[in-house]
Amino acid sequence: MNQRILIGIAGLIIAIVIAAASLFTVGQTQQVLITQFGQPIRVIEDAGLHAKIPFVQTSFFFDRRLLDYDMPGEEVILGDQRRLIVDGFARYRITDPLRFYQAVGATEAGVRARLNSIIPSSLRRVLGAETLLNVLSNDRARITALIRAQVNDEMKGFGVSVEDVRIRRADLPEENTQAILSRMQSERERVARQARAEGAEASQRIRADAERDRTVLLAQARAEAERLRGAGEHESIAIYAAAYGKDVDFYSAWRSLQAYREAFGGGQSRLLLSPDEGFLRYLKLDPSSLGGAPPPGGPPRQ
């Protein structure tokens, strides 16, 4: 009895091992190549459970999705002899597992090694015919399309389709960058000097215009002031003349009294005059004899 149980258990184990070796599952994102004694015999692309001859046939799984490849930075010489450090990325898909297996083996390392040489070579060939302006403008899409077409032509024999190639970064080498930055700084300094010179010129012009306007305004104001002063003096003379014409004696006496007040009003004035000097003639007269002339300091009588 125990021997039968052991035989049954051994048979079950063998059956499980054979089933595990013969059955396999293909996922939605996978494709499988079956080889027999190292020779490929079929490709399975349908998802689900599949079988193979155990211990005789071998299954190799390949991804059906887009795979990434990052290009290292490469220095390229453009058509206008400019140097650029260019790096980017590519997206590829394994479209023919059999050809892929025959060309590079069962792993992606082989195809990545091929991409690592093919893509930079195509990059140099295409960019070698382009100018810096084209690379940095909207023409970059056309350039990447040319690179992708060339890479696809070279990768057809590897069972791989390159879906996209993009330039991620295109920078000048460090020494060129420093030279361009220095040139840009010099250009900005030249523009600043020119702007300052133009500003100083405009400032001088504005100051000169303002000074000219000021001189003109002052001259006009002085002329107007002289005109008004002349008109006032003319009117004053006319008033004096009219007043003088009405009563010559009174006006003469009044002006003399005003002169006395100006001369002696402070109390500190001294005059050396002879007794018969005409300036003092009204001081020798009786105020009542002045014919109604006001005393010094008082208003004239009407």
SULCORLIN-V16925 format. One record per pair of residues at least 12 apart in sequence whose ideal C-beta (glycine too) atoms are under 8 Angstrom apart, sorted by the first residue. I is the first residue (numbers start at 1). J is the second residue. D is the distance in whole Angstrom. If there is no record, write none. Layout:
# SULCORLIN-V16925
i,j,d
I,J,D
I,J,D
This chain:
# SULCORLIN-V16925
i,j,d
18,54,5
21,54,3
21,55,6
22,51,5
22,52,6
22,53,7
22,54,4
23,49,6
23,50,7
23,51,5
24,49,8
24,50,6
24,51,8
24,52,7
24,59,5
25,48,7
25,49,6
25,50,8
26,44,6
26,45,8
26,46,7
26,47,5
26,48,6
26,50,6
26,61,8
27,47,6
28,47,5
29,63,6
29,64,5
29,65,5
30,47,7
30,61,5
30,62,7
30,63,7
30,64,6
31,43,7
31,44,7
31,45,5
31,61,8
31,62,5
31,64,5
31,94,7
31,97,5
32,44,4
32,45,8
32,50,7
32,59,5
32,60,7
32,61,6
32,62,7
32,97,7
33,59,7
33,60,5
33,62,7
33,97,4
33,98,6
33,101,5
33,106,8
34,52,6
34,57,5
34,58,7
34,59,6
34,60,8
35,57,7
35,58,5
35,60,7
35,101,8
36,53,7
36,56,6
36,57,5
36,58,8
37,56,7
40,98,5
40,101,6
40,102,7
41,57,7
43,97,5
43,98,6
45,64,8
60,97,7
60,101,6
60,106,5
62,94,5
62,97,5
62,100,7
63,94,7
63,108,8
64,93,7
64,94,7
65,93,7
66,91,5
66,92,7
66,93,6
66,163,6
67,91,7
67,92,6
67,93,7
67,94,7
67,108,7
68,89,7
68,90,8
68,91,7
69,89,6
69,90,4
69,91,8
69,92,6
69,112,6
69,115,5
69,119,8
70,87,8
70,89,5
71,87,5
71,88,5
71,89,6
71,90,7
71,116,8
71,119,6
71,120,7
71,123,8
72,87,6
72,116,8
73,85,5
73,86,7
73,87,4
73,169,8
74,86,6
74,87,7
74,120,5
74,123,6
74,124,7
75,173,7
76,123,6
76,124,5
76,127,5
76,128,7
77,124,8
77,128,6
78,127,6
78,128,7
78,130,6
78,131,6
78,132,6
78,135,7
79,127,8
79,128,6
79,129,5
79,130,5
79,131,6
80,131,5
80,132,6
82,131,8
82,132,5
82,172,8
82,176,8
83,172,7
83,173,5
83,176,6
84,127,7
84,132,7
84,135,7
84,170,5
84,171,7
84,172,6
84,173,8
85,169,7
85,170,7
85,171,5
85,172,7
85,173,6
86,123,6
86,127,7
86,167,6
86,169,7
86,170,5
87,167,8
87,168,6
87,169,5
88,123,8
88,165,7
88,166,5
88,167,4
88,168,5
88,169,7
89,165,8
89,166,6
89,168,6
90,115,6
90,119,6
90,151,7
90,162,6
90,164,7
90,165,5
90,166,8
91,162,7
91,163,5
91,164,4
91,165,8
92,111,8
92,115,7
92,155,7
92,160,5
92,161,7
92,162,5
92,163,6
93,160,7
93,161,5
93,163,6
94,111,8
94,159,6
94,160,6
95,159,6
95,160,7
95,161,5
96,159,3
96,160,8
97,159,7
98,159,7
99,157,7
99,158,7
99,159,3
100,158,6
100,159,4
100,160,6
101,159,8
102,159,8
103,157,6
103,158,4
103,159,6
104,158,6
111,158,6
111,160,6
114,155,7
114,158,6
115,151,8
115,155,7
118,151,6
118,154,5
118,155,7
119,147,7
119,151,6
119,165,7
122,147,5
122,150,4
122,151,5
122,154,7
123,147,6
125,150,7
126,143,6
126,146,5
126,147,5
126,150,7
127,143,7
130,143,6
135,167,8
135,170,6
136,170,7
140,167,6
143,167,7
144,164,8
144,165,5
144,166,6
144,167,6
147,165,5
148,162,6
148,164,7
148,165,4
151,165,6
249,291,6
250,291,7
250,292,7
250,293,6
250,300,7
253,282,6
253,290,6
253,291,8
253,293,4
254,293,7
254,294,7
254,300,6
256,279,8
256,281,8
256,282,5
257,282,7
257,293,7
257,294,7
257,295,8
257,296,5
257,297,8
259,279,7
260,282,7
260,283,7
260,296,5
261,296,6
261,297,6
